[in-house]
Amino acid sequence: AELMQLGRSDLSDPGASSGGVEARTRDVQASLTRLQEVNDAMSRAASAAPSGRAATTLHTLQRHREILHDFLEEFSKTKANLRMADERQQLLTSVREDIVEHRS
C-alpha cells in the first residue's frame, strides 16, 4: 500500500519536491529490506521447527517470498515511472524557459 501511495501522490502533484520523493523512496526501500529480513528469520525458524507442520510452513514461506518479489518489482516500476515523469517535467521546463528567452 505504501508503495502505491508513493507513486500516486507524487505523480498527481507536479510540484512535489524531489526531496520528498527521495525520502519516501528510502522509507519504502527500508521497509522492503525489513520484510526480507523477516522472511529470512521465518525461514530459519521454519528449518528448526518440528516437521509436523512442514507443508503449511513451506507454503507460507513461499507465499511471503512471492509477495516480497511482487513488491520489489512494483517498487522498481514505480521508481522508473517517477524518474521518467521528473525527466519529462525537466524537459518541459527547459523548453518553456527557451521560449521565454527567445521572445525577450
C-alpha positions in Angstrom: 0.0 0.0 0.0 2.8 2.4 0.9 4.5 1.7 -2.4 1.3 2.5 -4.4 0.8 5.7 -2.4 4.3 6.8 -3.3 3.6 6.7 -7.0 0.1 8.1 -6.8 0.7 11.1 -4.6 3.9 12.3 -6.2 2.7 11.8 -9.8 -0.5 13.6 -9.1 1.3 16.6 -7.6 3.5 18.1 -10.3 5.1 20.4 -7.7 6.1 17.6 -5.4 9.7 18.1 -4.2 12.3 15.6 -5.2 13.4 15.5 -1.6 10.0 14.2 -0.6 10.2 11.5 -3.3 13.7 10.6 -2.2 12.7 10.3 1.4 9.7 8.2 0.6 11.9 6.0 -1.7 14.3 5.5 1.2 11.4 4.6 3.5 9.9 2.1 1.1 13.4 0.6 0.5 13.9 0.3 4.2 10.5 -1.4 4.6 11.4 -3.9 1.8 14.7 -4.7 3.4 12.9 -5.3 6.8 10.5 -7.6 5.0 13.4 -9.5 3.5 14.9 -9.8 7.0 11.6 -11.1 8.4 11.3 -13.6 5.6 14.9 -14.8 6.3 14.1 -15.1 10.0 11.0 -17.1 9.3 12.9 -19.4 7.0 15.5 -20.0 9.8 12.8 -20.6 12.3 10.9 -23.0 10.0 14.0 -25.1 9.4 14.4 -25.5 13.2 10.7 -26.3 13.7 9.2 -29.8 14.1 8.4 -31.4 10.7 4.7 -32.0 11.6 3.7 -28.6 10.1 6.3 -28.5 7.4 4.0 -28.4 4.4 2.0 -25.4 5.8 5.1 -23.6 6.9 6.8 -24.1 3.5 3.6 -22.8 1.7 3.5 -19.8 4.0 7.2 -19.0 3.4 6.8 -19.4 -0.3 3.8 -17.0 -0.3 5.8 -14.4 1.7 8.7 -14.7 -0.8 6.3 -14.2 -3.7 4.7 -11.1 -2.1 8.2 -9.6 -1.5 9.1 -10.3 -5.1 5.9 -8.6 -6.3 6.6 -5.6 -4.0 10.2 -5.3 -5.3 9.0 -5.4 -8.9 6.3 -2.8 -8.3 8.8 -0.6 -6.4 11.2 -0.8 -9.3 8.5 0.1 -11.8 7.3 3.0 -9.7 10.8 4.4 -9.3 11.2 4.2 -13.1 7.9 5.9 -13.7 8.8 8.7 -11.2 12.2 9.1 -12.9 10.5 9.4 -16.3 8.0 11.9 -15.0 10.7 14.0 -13.5 12.7 13.9 -16.7 9.6 14.9 -18.7 9.0 17.8 -16.3 12.6 19.0 -16.6 12.4 18.9 -20.4 9.1 20.9 -20.4 10.6 23.4 -18.0 13.6 23.8 -20.2 11.5 24.3 -23.3 9.4 26.9 -21.6 12.5 28.8 -20.5 13.9 28.6 -24.0 10.6 30.0 -25.4 10.5 32.9 -22.9 14.2 33.6 -23.6 13.6 33.6 -27.3 10.6 36.0 -27.0 12.6 38.5 -25.0 
